[in-house]
Protein backbone atom coordinates (compact mmCIF):
# COMPACT_ATOMS: atom_id res chain seq x y z
CA UNK A 1 0.00 0.00 0.00
CA UNK A 2 2.84 2.41 0.79
CA UNK A 3 4.30 2.06 -2.70
CA UNK A 4 0.90 2.82 -4.22
CA UNK A 5 0.59 6.03 -2.19
CA UNK A 6 4.06 7.18 -3.17
CA UNK A 7 3.27 6.79 -6.87
CA UNK A 8 -0.29 8.15 -6.77
CA UNK A 9 -0.83 11.44 -8.63
CA UNK A 10 -1.33 14.57 -6.53
CA UNK A 11 -4.93 15.46 -5.70
CA UNK A 12 -6.22 12.00 -6.57
CA UNK A 13 -8.34 10.28 -3.96
CA UNK A 14 -7.87 6.63 -3.18
CA UNK A 15 -9.76 4.15 -1.04
CA UNK A 16 -7.91 1.25 0.55
CA UNK A 17 -9.51 -2.16 0.24
CA UNK A 18 -12.10 -2.85 2.88
CA UNK A 19 -11.21 -5.57 5.36
CA UNK A 20 -13.73 -8.23 6.32
CA UNK A 21 -15.92 -6.73 9.00
CA UNK A 22 -17.68 -9.19 11.27
CA UNK A 23 -19.15 -7.07 14.08
CA UNK A 24 -22.07 -4.74 13.42
CA UNK A 25 -23.98 -2.12 15.39
CA UNK A 26 -27.62 -2.55 16.32
CA UNK A 27 -29.81 -0.75 13.76
CA UNK A 28 -30.71 2.17 16.06
CA UNK A 29 -27.00 2.79 16.87
CA UNK A 30 -26.05 2.45 13.20
CA UNK A 31 -28.55 5.15 12.28
CA UNK A 32 -27.13 7.45 14.96
CA UNK A 33 -23.49 7.10 13.92
CA UNK A 34 -23.98 6.69 10.15
CA UNK A 35 -22.45 3.24 9.69
CA UNK A 36 -23.33 -0.31 10.61
CA UNK A 37 -19.64 -1.27 11.08
CA UNK A 38 -17.93 -0.21 14.34
CA UNK A 39 -14.56 -0.18 12.56
CA UNK A 40 -15.81 2.63 10.30
CA UNK A 41 -17.21 4.76 13.11
CA UNK A 42 -14.82 7.72 13.16
CA UNK A 43 -16.54 10.64 14.93
CA UNK A 44 -15.31 14.14 14.09
CA UNK A 45 -14.39 16.12 17.19
CA UNK A 46 -13.08 19.25 15.51
CA UNK A 47 -9.57 18.74 16.83
CA UNK A 48 -6.86 16.14 16.79
CA UNK A 49 -6.97 13.27 19.30
CA UNK A 50 -10.62 13.45 20.45
C-alpha positions as a printed Julia matrix, in Angstrom:
50×3 Matrix{Float64}:
   0.0    0.0    0.0
   2.84   2.41   0.79
   4.3    2.06  -2.7
   0.9    2.82  -4.22
   0.59   6.03  -2.19
   4.06   7.18  -3.17
   3.27   6.79  -6.87
  -0.29   8.15  -6.77
  -0.83  11.44  -8.63
  -1.33  14.57  -6.53
  -4.93  15.46  -5.7
  -6.22  12.0   -6.57
  -8.34  10.28  -3.96
  -7.87   6.63  -3.18
  -9.76   4.15  -1.04
  -7.91   1.25   0.55
  -9.51  -2.16   0.24
 -12.1   -2.85   2.88
 -11.21  -5.57   5.36
 -13.73  -8.23   6.32
 -15.92  -6.73   9.0
 -17.68  -9.19  11.27
 -19.15  -7.07  14.08
 -22.07  -4.74  13.42
 -23.98  -2.12  15.39
 -27.62  -2.55  16.32
 -29.81  -0.75  13.76
 -30.71   2.17  16.06
 -27.0    2.79  16.87
 -26.05   2.45  13.2
 -28.55   5.15  12.28
 -27.13   7.45  14.96
 -23.49   7.1   13.92
 -23.98   6.69  10.15
 -22.45   3.24   9.69
 -23.33  -0.31  10.61
 -19.64  -1.27  11.08
 -17.93  -0.21  14.34
 -14.56  -0.18  12.56
 -15.81   2.63  10.3
 -17.21   4.76  13.11
 -14.82   7.72  13.16
 -16.54  10.64  14.93
 -15.31  14.14  14.09
 -14.39  16.12  17.19
 -13.08  19.25  15.51
  -9.57  18.74  16.83
  -6.86  16.14  16.79
  -6.97  13.27  19.3
 -10.62  13.45  20.45
